């Protein structure tokens, strides 16, 4: 058991040598190979779903726990299958972007195909076991949501990412599917205001993915991977991210105006403290060389790292706003 590595893998994507990998326990290997640091984005969506059900007076703890386990383990399964698919298609050869910011277990020789597929199978079965009771309880809409989730887990890397649909898939997954779908399987009710309320946070993970695809645009283009930044072009893609970030705040303002949120949700504006540097970065192309002021261990991540930092801050205050909504509701009761 290596608690220090567990916490490290939950904060960043560690860069490890083969010797260091061999010393890891099975949990540490799972956390590193699933890129656990990014799983926090899925936890945030599950937490938002749970808090929205609490605001509606419909929160059920055991259902929320199953939802959270199912979503986080489904995301982890997707990350494992992404690496497997890219490895089999030869994408990660020749020092490709993925191998530069963290160990790609197969390409780096840290795991065999059989080992990775075993990890993926066990992780996927845990996700399925957690999700099935919720689906069985909620009928055909829940089955449709599960089917959509399975499609995204299995086919995000190929073909969706290759034909400019990966980014669209992500906003649907982290928004309506995880949050509104999570709300549905806990309460048994579909709520369109919840679906709208899911979008401000969902734009965050989408901005992170857009940033990563801009970071590796030239490499993707050379390998025939037509992400949206490849299709739109580097400059247009950078400005699309800025629009998405602006919408993260404007949509909350809209939900306050229509009365779905109270004014306490304006606390998300604290996330704007991360905006000046982020805004400045996205207004210029990615530097050819690592900037001297970039924290060590980040490069070649650049736009994606900045978007990830903003998304964590925004998500934290979004959750805090929902908690304050609950406190206010209890006081006014």
Residue pairs with C-beta under 8 A, 6 or more apart in sequence:
1 25
1 27
2 24
2 25
2 27
2 28
5 14
5 24
5 25
5 28
5 31
5 32
6 27
6 28
6 31
8 14
9 28
9 31
9 32
9 36
9 37
10 31
10 36
10 37
10 40
11 37
12 37
12 297
13 32
13 35
13 37
13 38
13 101
13 102
14 32
14 102
14 103
15 101
15 102
15 103
15 297
16 24
16 32
16 103
16 110
18 108
18 109
18 110
21 29
21 32
21 103
21 110
24 32
29 111
29 119
30 36
30 76
30 119
30 123
32 102
32 103
32 105
33 79
33 80
33 83
33 103
33 105
33 110
33 111
33 116
33 119
34 76
34 79
34 80
34 119
34 123
35 79
35 102
36 76
38 75
38 79
38 208
38 308
39 72
39 75
39 76
40 312
41 75
41 174
41 204
41 205
41 208
41 311
41 315
42 71
42 72
42 74
42 75
42 174
42 178
43 68
43 71
43 72
44 201
44 315
44 318
44 319
45 71
45 174
45 175
45 178
45 179
45 182
45 198
45 201
45 202
46 64
46 67
46 68
46 71
46 72
46 178
46 182
47 68
47 319
48 179
48 197
48 198
48 201
48 318
48 319
48 322
49 64
49 67
49 178
49 179
49 180
49 181
49 182
49 183
49 186
49 198
50 59
50 64
50 67
50 68
50 182
50 186
51 319
51 322
51 323
51 325
51 326
52 179
52 183
52 194
52 197
52 322
53 59
53 60
53 64
53 183
53 186
53 187
54 326
55 322
55 325
55 326
55 329
56 183
56 187
56 191
58 186
58 187
58 189
59 186
60 186
63 134
63 185
63 186
64 182
64 186
66 130
66 131
66 133
66 134
67 130
67 131
67 134
67 182
67 185
67 186
69 126
69 127
69 130
70 127
70 128
70 130
70 131
70 134
71 127
71 178
71 182
72 127
73 123
73 124
73 126
73 127
73 130
74 124
74 127
74 131
74 149
74 153
76 123
76 127
77 120
77 123
77 124
77 127
77 153
78 152
78 153
78 156
80 116
80 119
80 120
80 123
81 120
81 153
81 154
81 157
82 156
82 157
83 92
83 98
83 104
83 105
83 106
83 107
83 116
84 106
84 113
84 116
84 117
84 120
85 157
85 158
86 92
86 98
86 104
86 157
87 104
87 106
87 107
87 113
89 158
91 98
91 223
91 225
92 98
92 99
92 104
92 106
92 107
93 107
96 107
96 216
96 219
96 223
97 215
97 216
97 219
97 220
97 300
98 104
98 107
99 107
99 108
100 300
101 300
101 301
103 110
105 111
105 115
105 116
106 112
106 113
106 116
111 119
124 153
131 146
131 149
134 142
134 185
134 186
135 142
135 143
135 145
135 146
135 185
136 142
137 185
137 188
138 184
138 185
138 188
141 184
141 190
142 181
142 184
142 185
145 177
145 181
145 184
145 185
148 177
149 173
149 177
149 181
152 160
152 169
152 172
152 173
152 177
156 166
156 169
159 165
160 166
160 169
161 225
161 227
162 224
162 225
162 226
163 226
164 226
164 227
164 228
164 230
164 231
166 209
166 213
166 227
166 228
167 206
167 209
167 210
167 213
167 227
167 228
168 228
170 202
170 205
170 206
170 209
171 199
171 202
171 203
171 205
171 206
172 202
173 202
174 198
174 201
174 202
174 204
174 205
174 206
175 195
175 198
175 199
175 201
175 202
175 203
176 195
176 198
176 199
176 202
178 198
178 202
179 194
179 195
179 197
179 198
179 201
179 202
180 190
180 191
180 194
180 195
180 198
183 189
183 191
183 194
184 190
184 191
193 255
193 258
193 260
196 251
196 254
196 255
196 260
197 255
197 260
197 261
199 247
199 251
200 247
200 248
200 249
200 251
200 252
200 255
200 268
200 318
201 248
201 314
201 315
201 318
203 244
203 245
203 247
203 248
203 251
204 248
204 307
204 310
204 311
204 314
204 315
205 311
206 244
207 241
207 244
207 245
207 248
207 307
207 310
207 311
208 304
208 307
208 308
208 311
209 304
210 228
210 229
210 237
210 240
210 241
210 244
210 303
210 307
211 241
211 302
211 303
211 304
211 305
211 306
211 307
211 308
212 301
212 303
212 304
213 220
213 227
213 228
213 229
213 230
213 237
214 229
214 234
214 237
214 238
214 241
214 286
214 303
214 304
215 286
215 300
215 301
215 302
215 303
215 304
216 300
217 227
217 229
217 230
217 234
217 237
220 226
220 227
220 229
220 230
221 230
228 237
228 240
229 237
232 240
234 285
235 285
238 282
238 283
238 285
238 303
239 282
241 282
241 303
241 307
242 279
242 282
242 283
245 275
245 278
245 279
245 307
245 310
248 268
248 271
248 314
249 268
249 269
249 271
249 272
252 261
252 265
252 266
252 268
252 318
253 266
255 261
255 265
256 262
256 263
256 265
256 266
261 321
261 325
262 325
262 328
264 321
264 324
264 325
264 328
265 318
265 321
265 322
265 325
266 321
267 317
267 320
267 321
267 324
268 314
268 317
268 318
268 321
270 313
270 317
271 310
271 313
271 314
271 317
271 318
273 313
274 309
274 310
274 313
274 314
275 310
277 306
278 306
278 307
278 309
278 310
281 302
281 303
281 306
282 303
282 306
286 302
286 303
287 302
290 299
290 300
294 302
298 305
